[in-house]
Structures are given as C-alpha cells and as structure tokens.
Amino acid sequence: MDKIIVDKSKCVGCGECARDCVASAIYVDGGKAHLRTGCIECGHCFAVCPAGAITMSSYSADDCGEVVPMTAIDSGTLLQAMKSRRTIRQFKDEPIDREMIDKILEAGRYAPTGANSQNVAFTILGSKQESIERECVSLFRKGVGIGAKFSAFLRNMDINDSFFFKKAPLVIVVSGHDAVNATLASAYMEIEANSLGLGVLYSGFFCSAAKMLPKVRKALNLPKGHTPVTCMIFGWPDVKYKRVPPRKERKVTVL
Ligand SMILES: Cc1cc2nc3c(=O)[nH]c(=O)nc-3n(C[C@H](O)[C@H](O)[C@H](O)COP(=O)(O)O)c2cc1C
C-alpha cells in the first residue's frame, strides 16, 4: 500500500503538498495530487493540506491533537525559563504519575530526526533500576580508586549506593543509531519534564558505565544497533535555586 493516500474526491489540486515535500515525492497532475517513490513519511503533506485529503497509511492520526504554534509560549518567558533550568541531583521520595511519563515520552517521540528515521528508543529502567545501579557503582568504585591517584575530581567523588540514579523515581535511557537524533529527543523530554515541575539529571557517568559493562548492556536490552546516548533521571526537585548562574561569553562568528 502507498505510504500516503490522497482522497481524490477531497483534493483541490492546490499543490501545497508538492511545494512543501522535502522528498519531491508528491506532484499535481490533472488537478489532483499523486505520489511517486521516495516518501519519508514526514507528514508535511498531511499537515499542510487545506482539504484534509491526505492520510498516512502506516499511522493513526487519532492522538495527534490540534496545531499549537510555539508563539503561544511567550519567548522571553521561555528563554528565561531555559536559563533558569538547572541539573537536579537532589530528589524527593515521590513517584511520578503515568500521565506525566507519557507526556515526557511524547515530547521525545515528536523531536525531529534526520530523514524522519524516528529511530530513537526509550528504555525505562523500572524494576531493574536498583540492580543496574549496583553493577555500575561496583565498576566505578574500582575504576575511581585507580583514577583518584591522578585526578582531584575523582578523589572528591563519593560513590555511594545511589551515585548514579540519586534515588529518583524514573530513569530513561534514550538510545539510537544516531547520537544527534537521540540527543534532540532528550532535550525535548527535558523541557517537557521541566514544564511539569520535574527536575532532570543527564547521567553521562551511567552511559560510560553501560558501555563498559556487558551485563548492564544485556539488562538494558536496547534495540539492535542502538547505543545508549543519554541516561535521563527524572524526579521532583528537593532543591530550589534562587538565581541564574553566569556562563562564558557566547562564541559566535559571523562570516
Ligand atoms: C551529556 C551530559 C552528561 C552529564 N553527566 C552528568 C553526570 O554523570 N553526573 C552529574 O552529576 N551531572 C552530569 N551532567 C550535568 C552537568 O554537570 C551540568 O549540566 C553542568 O554542570 C551545568 O549545570 P546546569 O545543568 O545546572 O546548568 C551532565 C550533563 C550533560 C549535558
């Protein structure tokens, strides 16, 4: 079956779909839109069609919701909120609602991916969170013992039993073939989580440990060919920041 189906009785032949198709996979002939090969199922034709004449055969559009432009969010408030976002490492002992988890995952699902590959996966550690953390802690205790001889950063590190996940209620590993796609999905998820009042910690340490520990990689059971790109720790912040810390000057070059 074709990826895109044009209802010829609704199509008005305006050509908006063809003009906006990145793959040039749709064209207008005889006053109607037609599909040729090369469609990447990005849904631009579906989204732009003024007549609602297009359906995407592999997808349901039931849960997509209405268009809300980003301009609905005041840009000054958004910018200041992004500057005020902090990495959270102290969490309250409180669970996160399923609906909130769903919203976070939905934000990740809708992040852009190169060529619309949508090849990003989300692994919730759930019942394995504790056992996986134990493995990682054990590895780090050994490794840091050696590294501490050379690095003050490692010497100061307290690798306690909750070193990786900070007793947070939700840990999601975001994986993919492509680090950029998974990273963008993670950033979307963080912003959505923050807007729900949740705090987030990216655990680079966990990703390093996971790469070194076959047992952890096996437990994660990621899709074939995926590497863990980010490990995101979510929970209710048990810390409140009173001011925005300064940053280095922007490095901007105008050519
Ligand atoms: C890719 C990535 C990996 C990180 N890994 C860790 C980590 O393993 N442990 C940790 O405590 N913080 C980690 N962080 C948080 C950074 O230390 C933090 O973003 C930085 O110090 C700036 O603080 P801010 O996020 O509050 O602005 C990580 C951040 C990023 C983006």
The ligand as an SDF file (V2000), in Angstrom:
LIG
                    3D

 31 33  0  0  0  0  0  0  0  0999 V2000
   25.7390   14.9830   28.3620 C   0  0  0  0  0  0  0  0  0  0  0  0
   25.7300   15.3610   29.8360 C   0  0  0  0  0  0  0  0  0  0  0  0
   26.1810   14.4460   30.7700 C   0  0  0  0  0  0  0  0  0  0  0  0
   26.1730   14.7770   32.1310 C   0  0  0  0  0  0  0  0  0  0  0  0
   26.5500   13.8340   33.0500 N   0  0  0  0  0  0  0  0  0  0  0  0
   26.4560   14.1140   34.3660 C   0  0  0  0  0  0  0  0  0  0  0  0
   26.7430   13.1130   35.3630 C   0  0  0  0  0  0  0  0  0  0  0  0
   27.0720   11.9700   35.0420 O   0  0  0  0  0  0  0  0  0  0  0  0
   26.6420   13.4480   36.6690 N   0  0  0  0  0  0  0  0  0  0  0  0
   26.2700   14.7000   37.0630 C   0  0  0  0  0  0  0  0  0  0  0  0
   26.1830   14.9400   38.2570 O   0  0  0  0  0  0  0  0  0  0  0  0
   25.9750   15.6740   36.1530 N   0  0  0  0  0  0  0  0  0  0  0  0
   26.0420   15.4050   34.8260 C   0  0  0  0  0  0  0  0  0  0  0  0
   25.7110   16.3690   33.8940 N   0  0  0  0  0  0  0  0  0  0  0  0
   25.2770   17.6930   34.3250 C   0  0  0  0  0  0  0  0  0  0  0  0
   26.3470   18.7640   34.0950 C   0  0  0  0  0  0  0  0  0  0  0  0
   27.3520   18.6210   35.0440 O   0  0  0  0  0  0  0  0  0  0  0  0
   25.6460   20.1220   34.1590 C   0  0  0  0  0  0  0  0  0  0  0  0
   24.8050   20.2700   33.0330 O   0  0  0  0  0  0  0  0  0  0  0  0
   26.6130   21.2970   34.1900 C   0  0  0  0  0  0  0  0  0  0  0  0
   27.4050   21.2310   35.3450 O   0  0  0  0  0  0  0  0  0  0  0  0
   25.8850   22.6490   34.1750 C   0  0  0  0  0  0  0  0  0  0  0  0
   24.9300   22.7430   35.2160 O   0  0  0  0  0  0  0  0  0  0  0  0
   23.3980   23.0410   34.8760 P   0  0  0  0  0  0  0  0  0  0  0  0
   22.9040   21.8990   34.0140 O   0  0  0  0  0  0  0  0  0  0  0  0
   22.7010   23.0840   36.1870 O   0  0  0  0  0  0  0  0  0  0  0  0
   23.3090   24.3270   34.1210 O   0  0  0  0  0  0  0  0  0  0  0  0
   25.7200   16.0560   32.5390 C   0  0  0  0  0  0  0  0  0  0  0  0
   25.2610   16.9600   31.5750 C   0  0  0  0  0  0  0  0  0  0  0  0
   25.2510   16.6220   30.2450 C   0  0  0  0  0  0  0  0  0  0  0  0
   24.7030   17.5870   29.2270 C   0  0  0  0  0  0  0  0  0  0  0  0
  1  2  1  0
  2  3  1  0
  2 30  2  0
  3  4  2  0
  4  5  1  0
  4 28  1  0
  5  6  2  0
  6  7  1  0
  6 13  1  0
  7  8  2  0
  7  9  1  0
  9 10  1  0
 10 11  2  0
 10 12  1  0
 12 13  2  0
 13 14  1  0
 14 15  1  0
 14 28  1  0
 15 16  1  0
 16 17  1  0
 16 18  1  0
 18 19  1  0
 18 20  1  0
 20 21  1  0
 20 22  1  0
 22 23  1  0
 23 24  1  0
 24 25  2  0
 24 26  1  0
 24 27  1  0
 28 29  2  0
 29 30  1  0
 30 31  1  0
M  END
$$$$
